[in-house]
Amino acid sequence: MGITDFEPSFLVGIETVRQAHESRLATLVGRRLTGFALVRFVEDGDWFADCPIVLEFEGLHVEICHSKFDELSISWNTIDTAGAITGWEWFELTPEWSRSDERLEPFVGQELRQVALLEWRPACRDTAAGTVVVELTFTEGRLRIVNGLDENRIELAAPQPDDVRHRLSH
């Protein structure tokens, strides 16, 4: 991806993700979201949803990135969003870090009240079954970073009935 020091560690399944990140994600509760960054293309402003979403909580960065049908990487304080994204000279568009997104902006300054992992468990078997979502509940509103089947997707609406919520605590 050309992001310096970003080395994703993709995990599959709710128990694996929970074991690796539950306690650290739970420590975000009570902190304010102070900023965020995602990658957009300079030429057209489109979001490049394959790259991680960086959320800043009072000096602590959590970096969330989905891949394939069921992989999730959560990393901590590895990405410098002031740095350039390199290695894209072959491509017609230029990626850069952006702090602009109408879905995320309303959450800046709000206190995080709850963190949960959601597991997609539909009644009928489908390709996305078992996919893990990071859900952040703020003072006003809820944000979910979802696997958009090989990329990140941001959702603000209520979870789907087939999502099983795993509330995190430390």
Protein Blocks (a to p, Z undefined) as FASTA:
>chain_A
ZZghiacdddedjklmmmmmmmmmmmmgopacfbdcddddfklopacfkbccdddeehia
cddddehjlbccddehkbcfkbccehilmpmbdcdddfbdfklmmmgopacfbdcddddd
dfbdcfkgoiacdddddfbocdddddeehiacddfbdcdfklccddddZZ
